[in-house]
Amino acid sequence: MRTDQIWQNRTVAERFLTGVRGAIPFATEQIDIALRVLDQLELPMRRVADLGCGDGAIAYAILTHYPEAHVTAIDFSPPMLEQATQRLQPFGKRVDVVQADLYTPDWQNGLEPFDAVLSGYCIHHLPNDRKQALYREIFHLLRSSGGFLQIEHVASATPWVEALFNDTLVEAIYQWHQAQGDPRSREEIGQTFVYRKDKKANILVPVDVQCEWLRAIGFQQVDCFFKFFELAVFGGIR
């Protein structure tokens, strides 16, 4: 049974976008690190894909950082696509916002090779066998020397570390909501945004395991470039 389809629910999507997105620790730094890695590649960024684009934050950063780039922003959630379309509208024909489902290989139909593929907080919703299949599909969609970077939610090494991360995330979200004038208590914020029912949609894998998957597929220079508890930036080059 699929659990990721909960993100097609408008209430769930909007709760994340309005209550969590702006409070994610080191969110700006994560995108900056991904762009820094792409800057080192041996080919210009002309065609880039953003898989599970959400509200278009990563696509926006790519289009701003690389003035010659065209971005294909892909998601399967109508409310997320609405937000992405609105955010990316100023870039006009430099971006295509596409509804497609990464759960099946059909998402790649009709796509030409990319110089880079990025994904943010999306692939952890897929079953592990589908994650690995998707990584292979991405590898074959990349041009030679193209890069794949993930900004992703990964598994903690132990339940103790997971609990520490959850508490750290609650504090970050609580402080962000306090700054917005939200009167809710820390406990209420935690139950609403961290210890929520749709956490079952998370299928987390340690970052070192996923890096090994990438190496086995054929990616080079694979590494975890940033990690803060369960938040990681990792990937490799074809």
Secondary structure, 3 states (H helix, E strand, C coil): CCCHHHHHCHHHHHHHHHHCHHHCCCHHHHHHHHHHHHHCCCCCCCEEEEECCCCCHHHHHHHHHCCCCEEEEEECCHHHHHHHHHHHHHHHHHEEEEECCCCCHHHHCCCCCEEEEEEECCHHHCCHHHHHHHHHHHHHHEEEEEEEEEEEECCCCCHHHHHHHHHHHHHHHHHHHHHCCCCCCHHHHHHHHCCCHHHHHCCCCCHHHHHHHHHHHCCEEEEEEEEECCEEEEEEEC
